[in-house]
Amino acid sequence: MSNTVSNTVSSTNRNTVSSTVSNRAGNTLATETFGDGPLTLVFAHGFTQTRDAWRPVAQCLVALLPQVRCVLVDLPGHGGSRDVSADIAESARMLTATGGRAIYVGYSLGARVVIEALSQSAQASELLVRGAILVSGTAGIEDSAQRKARAKSDDALAARIQTVGVELFVREWLAQPLFRDLGDANSQVERRITNSASGLADSLRRCGQGRQEPRWAQLAEFAVPVLAVAGARDEKYVALARRIAATAPQGTLAVIPDTGHSAPLQSPDATAKCIAVFIADIDGAHL
């Protein structure tokens, strides 16, 4: 099923929703929780972001769907988990260890971590990932030469971070054409620069696209609902979202109008509506 979603959603009471924060301990990652409903959604952010990137979406979702509990996670190398070093597979294991049995939501880097978690969950005795929402995501680079070239590029970027520092690197990162639709007001620069150079560099070296094995074949075998989301102006990731939705047996596509690569920041209400519609459409047996 394919949806084009309006980017206007009522945000009534979003700013009155309370949250709780959990510091990292043991095999888990730093988190912040909104809502106390029985249905848990676990959110993973993109590279250079922190869990704050998902906060507007979580606040809107809790206002729309009182039955949800939104757990926002800082991935390894970021935010409150900045001192955690992990490759993509270990990041996925830590994400599910933190979130437990839930629907997992990921943007960009977070989407790739969620896909890895899906792959692990499908092979485990207990199905921790009950559904997946992948925003501006990909199941990996299939060509080995292209993966090797991407890994080399990621290593160079990691060295750049440690040479120029986080603030200058973040501004260079956001100056890419990929983020041309993301204005100063919603780019969260002030939150991104709280990350450490060592944490971001480690994330690139260990969790960059060049270091992740492609999961397209596994995606075709996932037995849980999958929603692929992309901003309409982000043509590359619209094409990837269409492929994800077509490949997953229970795949659904949602394209957000007038939005680029950073949908959760640029259009948080519309992103929340995509998630809410997806949850409402899932058969009760899956939840």
C-alpha positions in Angstrom: 0.0 0.0 0.0 1.3 3.4 -0.9 0.4 6.7 0.9 1.1 10.3 0.2 0.6 12.1 3.6 -0.4 15.7 4.2 2.1 17.6 6.3 -0.5 19.2 8.6 -1.4 17.4 11.8 -2.9 18.8 14.9 -0.3 19.2 17.6 -2.8 19.7 20.5 -1.1 19.2 23.9 2.2 18.1 22.4 4.1 20.5 24.7 2.4 19.2 27.8 3.5 15.6 27.5 5.8 14.6 30.3 9.0 12.6 29.8 11.4 10.5 31.8 15.2 10.1 31.2 17.3 7.0 31.8 21.1 7.2 31.9 23.0 4.4 30.2 23.8 1.3 32.3 25.2 -2.1 31.4 24.2 -3.3 27.9 21.7 -0.5 27.3 21.8 2.9 25.8 20.7 6.3 27.1 17.0 6.9 26.6 14.2 9.4 27.1 10.5 8.2 27.3 7.3 9.9 26.4 3.9 8.4 27.3 3.0 5.4 29.3 0.8 3.4 27.0 1.0 -0.4 26.5 2.4 -0.2 22.9 6.1 0.6 22.9 7.8 2.4 20.0 11.6 2.7 20.1 13.2 5.5 18.1 16.8 5.6 16.6 18.2 8.8 15.2 20.6 9.7 12.3 24.3 10.4 12.2 25.4 13.5 14.2 22.0 13.7 15.9 20.9 12.8 19.4 17.6 11.3 20.7 16.3 14.9 20.7 15.8 14.7 16.9 12.8 12.4 17.5 11.3 14.5 20.4 8.8 16.5 18.3 7.5 13.4 16.6 7.2 11.5 19.9 5.3 14.4 21.5 2.9 14.5 18.6 2.4 10.8 18.6 1.5 10.6 22.3 -1.1 13.3 21.7 -2.5 11.4 18.8 -2.3 7.9 20.2 -2.6 7.7 24.0 -1.9 3.9 23.8 1.8 4.5 22.8 5.0 4.7 24.8 7.8 6.3 22.9 11.4 5.4 23.9 14.0 7.7 22.3 17.5 6.2 22.2 21.0 7.7 21.9 22.9 5.4 19.5 26.5 4.5 20.2 28.9 7.4 19.7 26.0 9.9 20.2 24.4 11.9 23.0 24.4 10.2 26.3 25.8 7.1 24.6 28.8 9.0 23.2 31.3 6.8 25.0 29.9 3.6 23.7 31.8 2.0 20.8 29.9 -0.5 18.6 29.7 -1.7 15.1 26.3 -1.9 13.3 25.5 -5.4 14.5 26.3 -4.7 18.1 24.4 -1.4 17.9 21.4 -3.3 16.8 21.8 -5.8 19.7 22.1 -2.9 22.2 19.1 -1.2 20.7 16.8 -4.2 21.2 18.4 -4.9 24.6 17.4 -1.3 25.5 13.9 -1.3 23.9 12.7 -4.9 24.3 9.8 -6.1 22.4 8.5 -3.2 20.4 7.9 -1.5 17.1 11.2 0.1 16.0 11.5 3.4 14.2 14.8 4.6 12.6 15.9 7.5 10.5 18.9 7.3 8.2 21.7 5.7 10.4 18.9 4.7 12.8 17.0 3.0 9.9 20.0 0.9 9.1 20.4 -0.1 12.7 16.7 -1.1 12.8 17.1 -3.2 9.6 20.0 -5.0 11.3 17.9 -5.5 14.4 15.1 -6.9 12.2 17.6 -9.4 10.7 18.8 -10.5 14.1 15.2 -10.7 15.5 14.1 -12.9 12.6 16.9 -15.4 13.5 16.2 -15.3 17.3 13.9 -17.5 19.3 12.0 -14.4 20.6 10.7 -11.9 18.0 11.7 -8.6 19.6 11.0 -6.4 16.6 7.2 -6.5 16.1 7.3 -4.0 13.3 9.7 -1.5 11.7 9.3 2.1 10.4 12.3 3.1 8.2 12.6 6.8 7.4 15.1 7.8 4.7 16.7 4.4 5.0 18.4 1.8 2.9 19.1 -1.9 3.3 22.7 -1.4 2.3 25.1 -1.1 -0.7 25.0 -4.3 -2.7 28.1 -3.7 -4.9 31.3 -4.7 -2.9 33.5 -2.2 -4.7 31.0 0.6 -3.9 30.9 -0.5 -0.3 34.7 -0.4 -0.1 34.8 3.1 -1.7 32.1 4.3 0.8 34.1 2.8 3.7 37.2 4.7 2.5 35.1 7.9 2.3 33.7 7.4 5.8 37.2 6.9 7.2 38.3 10.2 5.6 35.3 12.0 7.2 36.1 10.4 10.5 39.6 11.8 10.3 38.1 15.2 9.3 36.0 15.3 12.5 39.0 14.7 14.7 41.0 17.4 12.8 38.5 20.3 12.7 36.3 19.5 15.7 32.6 18.8 16.0 31.1 22.2 15.4 32.8 22.9 12.1 32.2 19.4 10.9 28.5 19.5 11.7 28.2 22.7 9.8 30.0 21.1 6.8 27.8 18.0 7.1 24.6 20.0 7.0 25.8 22.0 4.0 25.5 18.9 1.8 22.8 19.0 -0.9 21.1 16.1 1.0 20.1 18.6 3.7 19.3 21.6 1.5 15.6 21.6 2.7 16.6 21.7 6.3 16.7 25.3 7.6 18.5 26.7 10.6 15.4 26.7 12.7 15.0 22.9 12.6 18.5 21.6 12.0 19.3 21.2 15.8 22.9 22.3 15.4 23.1 23.2 19.1 22.2 19.6 20.0 24.5 18.0 17.3 27.6 19.9 18.6 27.2 18.4 22.0 28.4 15.1 20.5 32.1 14.3 20.8 34.6 14.1 17.9 35.8 10.7 19.1 32.2 9.4 19.3 31.1 10.6 15.9 34.4 9.4 14.3 33.9 6.0 15.8 30.4 5.8 14.6 31.4 6.5 11.0 34.3 4.0 11.1 32.2 1.2 12.6 28.6 1.9 11.5 28.9 3.8 8.2 27.2 2.4 5.1 30.5 1.0 3.8 30.8 -1.2 6.9 27.3 -2.7 6.8 26.5 -5.9 4.9 23.5 -5.4 2.5 20.2 -6.8 4.0 18.0 -6.8 0.9 17.7 -10.6 0.7 16.8 -10.7 4.4 14.3 -7.9 4.0 12.4 -10.1 1.6 12.0 -12.7 4.4 10.9 -10.5 7.3 7.5 -11.6 8.7 6.6 -8.3 10.3 5.0 -5.1 9.0 7.4 -2.6 7.6 6.7 1.0 6.7 9.2 2.8 4.4 9.0 6.7 4.6 10.7 9.3 2.5 10.4 13.0 1.8 9.0 13.7 -1.7 12.0 16.0 -2.6 14.5 13.4 -1.7 14.4 11.4 -5.0 17.1 8.9 -4.1 15.5 7.9 -0.9 12.0 7.9 -2.3 13.3 5.2 -4.8 14.9 3.3 -1.9 11.7 3.5 0.1 9.7 2.2 -2.8 12.1 -0.7 -3.1 12.0 -1.5 0.6 8.1 -1.4 0.6 8.1 -3.6 -2.5 10.6 -6.1 -1.1 9.2 -6.6 2.4 6.3 -9.1 2.4 4.3 -6.7 4.5 5.8 -3.5 3.2 4.0 -0.1 3.0 5.2 3.1 1.5 4.5 6.7 2.7 5.9 9.7 0.9 5.7 13.1 2.7 5.0 16.1 0.4 7.2 19.2 0.4 9.9 17.5 2.5 13.5 16.5 1.9 15.8 13.9 3.5 15.2 15.0 7.2 11.5 14.4 7.5 11.5 14.0 11.4 13.0 17.5 11.8 11.5 19.2 8.8 7.9 17.8 9.0 7.5 16.2 12.4 3.7 16.3 12.4 3.5 14.6 9.1 6.0 12.0 10.1 4.0 11.3 13.2 0.8 11.0 11.2 2.5 8.4 8.9 3.5 6.4 12.0 0.0 6.8 13.5 -1.7 5.6 10.3 0.6 2.7 9.9 -0.1 1.6 13.5 -3.8 1.9 13.0 -3.6 -0.2 9.8 -1.7 -3.1 11.3 -3.8 -6.1 12.1 -4.3 -6.5 15.9 -2.6 -9.9 15.8 0.7 -8.2 15.0 0.5 -5.9 18.1 
